[in-house]
Amino acid sequence: MQRDDFMKLKLKFAQTDVAGKIAIYTETPGLSTAQYKELLRMYPIEKLEELEAVLAKL
């Protein structure tokens, strides 16, 4: 994903609830490994099991 688009996505990710974060993380096409890692660093660690559960179903 292009840098400008990713910056907009990061802002949206930061402002949304956990369900929104999960949706962005799992449904956004074209992210690089580095971009996934950057989003993961912004994800609330105490809710990691919810993200893992969704990822396990993919």
Summary of the structure (lengths in Angstrom):
residues: 58
radius of gyration: 10.8
end to end distance: 20.9
largest distance: 30.2
contacts: 134
relative contact order: 0.17
helix: 79%
strand: 0%
